[in-house]
Amino acid sequence: MAHSGAEATSIAYKVFTFKDKKKKPEESLSVSIPEVLDPQYGMYVWPSAVVLAQYLWTYRDELRGKTVLELGAGVGLPGVVAASCGAAVILSDSSDKPSCLQNCRRSCDANGLQEVALVGLKWGEVSPDLVLLPRLDVILGSDVFYDPRDFEDVIVTVAFLLRKNPEAQFWTTYQLRSADWSIESLLHRWKLNCVEVELDQFDADGCNLAGSTLPGKHSIQMMIITQTTESGHS
Ligand SMILES: C[S@@+](CC[C@H](N)C(=O)[O-])C[C@H]1O[C@@H](n2cnc3c(N)ncnc32)[C@H](O)[C@@H]1O
């Protein structure tokens, strides 16, 4: 792919190739993700994003036709993979970070995904854009639990969306940065249920994933969060 002009000096494209050696070796997916040299976190692919993207690739048959929203998408690798697998995707990042939303658009353009919608959503804010979202099946969040000051805002947004979409699930991956950080009490407060997904269930337990060394030796975990029902279960 040719990229010209000033952009070429500041944007680097990372390619991720997902394969399915065990079940369907004939199938693979390559996506190209632009990263901009910029101090903002949302301009890079984070290790958790590769793990979440691998989960989406593994369960791609279930994604077709589903409506998927990614929160704090940054460069949007998981959302791009979901859209490439046939989901109707909405990528979001904070409404006060227009350059992240611009990078989301670049990611979509780089993969011929013009139909992906973009929306500014700031965690913890019940904005008109949040309220006006269509019915959702899956909400994605990779490395959105990276600053404990934001944990409750993320959970509030997720709880709001799951109340509006009681059948939906929040699929999230995060990097363990401190043993002291926990969202358990927040999940309880906002009446949410959480199930951990082991990475070896979807071949994401290695240091290399999708041709990338990003996961490396980071400790990454995955959870599926749903609404707690009256009986206390999801
Ligand atoms: C650590 S980065 C992860 C980016 C991407 N999900 C990934 O895993 O590669 C955190 C992301 O959350 C976004 N973010 C930070 N604060 C936010 C907020 N208050 N509301 C919405 N998004 C926010 C950042 O712009 C950034 O894209």
The ligand as a Gaussian input file, in Angstrom:
#p B3LYP/6-31G(d) Opt

LIG

0 1
 C       -4.375000       2.493000      26.855000
 S       -5.247000       3.186000      25.510000
 C       -5.939000       1.721000      24.738000
 C       -6.275000       1.964000      23.295000
 C       -6.804000       0.744000      22.551000
 N       -8.074000       0.324000      23.101000
 C       -5.810000      -0.382000      22.565000
 O       -5.938000      -1.286000      23.411000
 O       -4.895000      -0.374000      21.741000
 C       -6.685000       3.875000      26.327000
 C       -7.696000       4.493000      25.361000
 O       -8.782000       5.041000      26.120000
 C       -9.083000       6.337000      25.636000
 N       -9.627000       7.127000      26.747000
 C       -8.941000       7.651000      27.805000
 N       -9.767000       8.306000      28.631000
 C      -11.009000       8.185000      28.093000
 C      -12.294000       8.642000      28.500000
 N      -12.448000       9.363000      29.618000
 N      -13.346000       8.345000      27.734000
 C      -13.203000       7.610000      26.601000
 N      -12.008000       7.152000      26.153000
 C      -10.920000       7.431000      26.897000
 C       -7.752000       6.872000      25.146000
 O       -7.916000       7.933000      24.207000
 C       -7.143000       5.633000      24.533000
 O       -7.550000       5.485000      23.203000

